[in-house]
Amino acid sequence: MYLDTHGVMLRQFSFRSSLLPFSSHSQRSFLKSASSTHPRIGATMATISTQNESTQKPVQVAKRLEKFKTTIFTQMSTLAVKHGAINLGQGFPNFDGPDFVKEAAIQAIRDGKNQYARGHGLPQLNSAVAARFREDTGLVVDPEKEVTVTSGCTEAIAATMLGLINPGDEVILFAPFYDSYEATLSMAGAKVKGITLRPPDFSVPLEELKAAVSNKTRAILLNTPHNPTGKMFTREELETIASLCIENDVLVFSDEVYDKLAFEMDHISIASLPGMYERTVTMNSLGKTFSLTGWKIGWAIAPTHLTWGIRQAHSYLTFATSTPMQSAAIAALKAPESYFKELKRDYNAKKEILVKGLKEVGFEVFPSSGTYFVVVDHTPFGLENDVAFCEYLIKEVGVVAIPTSVFYLNPEEGKNLVRFTFCKDEETLRSAVERMKLKLKRIV
Ligand SMILES: Cc1ncc(COP(=O)(O)O)c(C=O)c1O
């Protein structure tokens, strides 16, 4: 058990089997004992009680959030600590961000840049975001009217949904998806339609998408490079999405937090396609690119008429974002090209270690073109579903992965897949692979 920030005791799911020998038989027994209880991990893994069990009261939550429980990332990271497992689950680097950015933050604090910032961002940061966007996409945007600085991309997502979506509006998203999308769409009262991307290449089923888009569709939400699969949307896919949006007057919300981790092809911002800027919100942040996920500096770039709604929501969500960190973000975004090249080179090396290792362990590994994630098929190890597999992996092997069923509207669709991250130092990745080689045995 541990206390959350509100003093509520969270009891994570308990493993019902005691320590098991590491054999394929034990994998099967484990499966029987653990998996039957967890048809949907997000809905079942945490039980919550007050500090005093004798005065236990049912927890309360508004209807729009009642289907969402403790996020899988919190659950898995907590379990990782509890079991001394190597955390290849949550996507935060176990190494630090660059000194020149950290120094800029320290300097800003020393210089007294510690009071509320302007609501939509420090002017110099808005300019730095616009300059980088121009360098990356060729698009010239007005930093004062078309850039909104937010508390991480997560807030950009929430401000976009809450500022531009009305209750009952239809929004299409691609499953699997980053978990905050469904929750923020639920807060906005949207009607969610899912299009599933399937292995091995997770390509967009274009005919299915065409059938799904109509003049009732308000927006399509996309994420490229894509968490959790590592898929990058191809030019053909983006062009099809663009023409459907133009034809049906649909907006696009494009989450591009992994744009600098594009390995196999060039990243394309859908806003840069003809006719798309005026209907696109491009969302991004500092966290992944600068290994500073705890800083939560993000932004939304959109034409003035869409920025209005985003800023209205942002004003009443957080109003403004940390002043000294915004100051440091200015320095970050001015990093020389060599920084981005080196980042990619480092991540490529890490990816190679993990992908090669996972193949040697016996997984079917699906190709990942971008992000710092890779998705595998766990079924050769005989566990019934992704949740059972991840439970086994943490407790019996000492490695954390993320079950992907939590990323789907229909969890069944993700039950064969789990996600590993390689945003860890090379030694950690090698140790995780060694543990898996030692203790995981294929049974099929
Ligand atoms: C696809 C995607 N979007 C947004 C975020 C959140 O970004 P931030 O930390 O800037 O809020 C994440 C973090 O994991 C992510 O994977």
The ligand as a Gaussian input file, in Angstrom:
#p B3LYP/6-31G(d) Opt

LIG

0 1
 C        1.714000      10.303000     -27.106000
 C        1.972000      11.127000     -25.885000
 N        1.425000      12.340000     -25.805000
 C        1.619000      13.119000     -24.729000
 C        2.392000      12.697000     -23.669000
 C        2.550000      13.579000     -22.473000
 O        3.446000      14.596000     -22.686000
 P        3.844000      15.579000     -21.522000
 O        4.697000      14.835000     -20.563000
 O        4.534000      16.685000     -22.207000
 O        2.567000      16.024000     -20.867000
 C        2.971000      11.435000     -23.705000
 C        3.780000      10.941000     -22.576000
 O        4.035000       9.792000     -22.419000
 C        2.763000      10.629000     -24.855000
 O        3.298000       9.414000     -24.951000

